[in-house]
Amino acid sequence: AIIILGIMSAIIGRGLVCRLYLDKLPRGNLYLLAAVASGEGKTTTCDPLRKPLENVASERLQEWNRNVLPQALAKKAMLESQLKHLTKQVDGEKLPVEAKRLTDQIAENTRELAVAELELEQPALLVEDVTTEKLAVVLKQSGETCALISSDGGDVVANIGGRYRKNGAVDDNLYVKILSGDPVRVSRLNRPTLVLESPCLTMLLLLQHDKLSSLLSEPRLIEGGLMPRFLMSRIPCTPSHVGPEVVEIPPGIAKDYDTAIRSLVDAFRDRKEP
């Protein structure tokens, strides 16, 4: 149930809003977290339910690789050639006016090249083990909407806990802002400032109990607001008999489910306005 809720949330994204009061317009994205003991079937349960969305994501990536990537590579190559040509012109003595003109052209070309390199990043409907910097780039390339779904969220917990931070500080600020759609500015060396106007992220994490305990025992994640934003559940799985029969979604239901997923993606996930 919590997996289906997460997938529906990922499909809706910011394509649907609800006016609760005054000017508050929450979107359809949720942060969901379920703790299940090791070996109780997190991945086995999640994979068939996530598969239709994975298929849509794969098809869109293939289309992007076929139709968009070649153009982006050509643009980058052209800008690199222009930059090389401009740099050669700078050599030798130049009048001040000419030197300034060349410098301005090089600066503009460098800026356009940085933007072109960003456009080489693949868009995505789904991500999993991703840094916050990479997530911001993926959101920029994906209409500012994405879903982080993990059937074994250990890596996600490690990332949030500061695995890629030099000082080990928790890395939750982006996740806190994205849930409510606050504007985000990400500035990094050797890359133009990345601005997200109203990003939208759905998170669905399936964890072992100790991982959830570690998140809840970190005061900075509580006080910073990340953990209170999750809808959480500890799911007890009592032992039961496992027979020889194959347990699977009936083919007819699986086909209808796939059709419904694709229809909802078209109706909500791809909307420019909610």
C-alpha positions in Angstrom: 0.0 0.0 0.0 2.7 2.5 0.9 4.6 1.6 -2.3 1.5 2.3 -4.4 0.9 5.5 -2.6 4.5 6.6 -3.4 4.2 5.7 -7.1 0.9 7.6 -7.4 2.5 10.5 -5.7 5.4 10.4 -8.1 3.1 10.3 -11.1 1.0 13.2 -10.0 4.0 15.4 -9.0 3.0 19.0 -9.2 0.3 18.4 -11.8 -2.4 18.5 -9.2 -2.8 21.0 -6.3 -5.4 21.5 -3.6 -6.4 24.8 -2.2 -6.6 24.1 1.5 -6.8 27.6 2.9 -5.8 31.1 1.8 -3.0 30.9 -0.7 -1.7 27.4 0.4 -1.6 25.1 -2.6 0.1 21.8 -1.7 1.0 19.6 -4.6 0.6 15.8 -4.9 4.2 15.0 -3.8 4.8 13.1 -0.6 7.8 11.9 1.4 7.1 8.3 2.5 9.2 6.0 4.6 8.6 2.4 5.6 10.8 0.3 7.9 10.8 -3.4 7.2 13.1 -6.1 8.6 15.9 -7.5 6.4 14.7 -10.4 4.2 11.0 -9.5 4.4 10.7 -8.7 0.7 11.1 -4.9 0.2 12.6 -5.3 -3.3 10.5 -8.3 -4.2 7.3 -6.3 -3.5 8.5 -2.9 -4.9 9.9 -4.0 -8.2 6.7 -5.2 -10.0 4.8 -2.2 -8.7 7.5 0.2 -9.9 8.1 -1.5 -13.2 5.6 0.4 -15.4 7.0 3.7 -14.2 10.5 2.3 -14.9 9.4 1.4 -18.4 8.1 4.9 -19.1 11.4 6.3 -17.8 13.4 4.0 -20.0 11.4 4.8 -23.1 11.8 8.6 -22.5 15.5 8.3 -22.0 15.9 6.3 -25.2 13.9 9.0 -27.0 16.1 11.7 -25.4 19.3 9.9 -26.4 18.0 9.6 -30.0 16.6 13.1 -30.6 18.0 15.5 -28.0 21.5 14.3 -27.1 23.0 14.5 -30.6 21.9 18.2 -30.9 23.3 19.0 -27.4 26.6 17.4 -28.3 26.8 19.3 -31.6 26.1 22.6 -29.8 28.8 21.9 -27.3 31.3 21.0 -30.0 30.5 24.2 -31.9 31.0 26.3 -28.8 34.3 24.6 -28.0 35.5 25.3 -31.5 34.5 29.0 -31.3 36.2 29.3 -27.9 39.4 27.9 -29.3 39.3 30.2 -32.2 38.7 33.3 -30.0 41.5 32.3 -27.6 43.9 32.2 -30.5 42.9 35.7 -31.6 43.8 37.0 -28.1 47.5 36.1 -28.7 49.6 39.0 -29.9 49.2 42.7 -29.4 45.7 44.1 -29.7 44.2 47.6 -29.4 42.4 48.0 -26.1 39.0 48.2 -27.8 39.7 45.0 -29.8 41.1 43.2 -26.7 38.0 44.1 -24.7 35.7 42.9 -27.5 37.5 39.5 -27.6 37.5 39.2 -23.9 33.7 39.8 -23.8 33.1 37.3 -26.5 35.2 34.7 -24.7 33.3 35.3 -21.5 30.0 35.0 -23.3 31.1 31.8 -25.1 32.3 30.3 -21.8 29.0 31.0 -20.2 27.1 29.4 -23.1 29.5 26.4 -23.0 28.7 25.9 -19.3 25.0 25.9 -20.1 25.5 23.5 -23.0 27.4 21.1 -20.7 24.5 21.2 -18.3 22.1 20.3 -21.1 24.0 17.1 -21.7 22.7 15.8 -18.3 20.0 13.2 -18.8 16.5 14.0 -17.7 14.9 11.4 -15.4 11.5 10.4 -13.9 13.3 8.4 -11.2 16.5 8.5 -9.3 17.9 6.5 -6.3 21.5 6.8 -5.1 22.0 10.5 -5.9 23.9 13.4 -4.3 22.0 16.7 -3.7 24.1 18.5 -6.3 23.2 15.8 -8.9 19.6 15.8 -7.9 19.4 19.6 -8.5 20.8 19.1 -12.0 18.4 16.2 -12.7 15.4 18.3 -11.5 16.5 21.2 -13.8 16.6 18.8 -16.8 13.4 17.1 -15.9 10.9 20.0 -15.7 11.7 20.5 -12.0 9.9 17.3 -11.1 11.3 13.9 -10.1 10.9 11.0 -7.8 13.4 9.3 -5.5 12.2 5.7 -5.0 14.5 3.2 -3.3 13.6 -0.3 -2.2 16.7 -0.4 -0.1 17.3 3.1 1.1 20.6 2.6 2.9 22.6 4.7 0.3 20.0 7.4 0.5 20.3 7.5 4.3 24.1 7.6 4.0 23.8 10.6 1.6 21.5 12.5 3.8 23.7 11.7 6.8 26.6 13.6 5.1 28.6 10.8 3.3 29.8 13.3 0.7 30.3 16.2 3.0 33.9 16.9 4.2 32.8 17.8 7.7 30.2 15.1 7.9 27.3 17.5 8.3 23.8 16.3 7.4 22.8 17.0 3.8 19.1 17.6 4.1 18.6 21.3 3.1 17.6 20.6 -0.5 15.1 17.9 0.5 13.4 20.2 3.0 13.0 23.0 0.4 11.9 20.8 -2.5 8.9 19.2 -0.7 7.1 22.5 -0.5 8.4 23.9 -3.8 10.5 26.7 -2.4 12.9 28.3 -4.9 16.4 26.8 -4.8 19.7 28.3 -6.0 22.7 26.0 -6.3 26.1 27.6 -6.9 29.1 25.5 -7.6 32.6 26.1 -9.0 33.0 25.7 -12.7 29.3 25.7 -13.3 26.7 28.5 -13.7 24.3 29.1 -10.8 21.4 26.6 -11.1 18.0 28.1 -10.3 15.0 26.0 -9.6 11.8 28.1 -9.4 9.4 25.5 -7.9 11.0 22.1 -7.7 8.9 19.1 -6.8 10.2 15.8 -5.4 8.5 12.6 -4.3 10.4 10.3 -2.0 9.6 6.7 -1.2 12.2 4.9 1.0 12.0 1.3 2.2 14.5 0.8 5.0 15.6 -1.6 7.6 14.5 -0.7 11.1 18.0 0.3 12.3 18.3 2.9 9.4 15.1 4.5 10.5 16.2 4.6 14.1 19.5 6.3 13.0 17.5 9.0 11.1 15.2 9.6 14.1 18.2 9.8 16.5 19.9 12.6 14.6 18.7 15.9 16.2 19.7 18.0 13.2 17.4 16.0 10.9 14.5 16.6 13.4 15.2 20.3 14.1 16.0 21.0 10.4 12.6 19.8 9.5 13.3 16.8 7.2 12.1 13.9 9.3 8.8 15.6 10.4 8.0 15.9 6.6 8.0 12.1 6.2 4.9 9.9 6.6 6.5 7.0 8.4 5.5 3.4 9.2 7.2 0.5 10.9 5.8 -2.6 9.2 5.9 -5.9 11.2 6.0 -8.9 9.0 5.0 -12.0 11.0 6.3 -15.3 9.8 4.0 -17.2 7.4 4.0 -20.3 5.3 5.6 -20.0 1.9 4.2 -22.5 -0.6 5.6 -23.7 -4.0 3.1 -21.6 -6.0 4.4 -18.4 -7.8 2.9 -15.2 -6.3 2.5 -12.6 -9.0 0.1 -9.9 -10.2 -2.4 -11.5 -12.5 -1.5 -10.5 -16.2 -4.8 -8.8 -16.8 -4.4 -6.6 -13.7 -0.8 -5.9 -14.6 -1.8 -4.7 -18.1 -4.5 -2.4 -16.7 -2.1 -1.1 -14.1 0.5 -0.3 -16.8 -2.1 1.5 -18.8 -3.3 3.5 -15.8 0.3 4.5 -14.9 0.9 5.8 -18.5 -2.4 7.6 -18.6 -1.7 9.4 -15.3 1.8 10.4 -16.4 0.3 12.0 -19.4 -2.5 13.7 -17.5 -0.6 15.0 -14.5 3.2 14.4 -14.5 3.7 16.2 -17.8 1.5 19.2 -17.1 3.1 22.6 -17.2 0.4 24.1 -15.0 -1.5 22.2 -12.3 
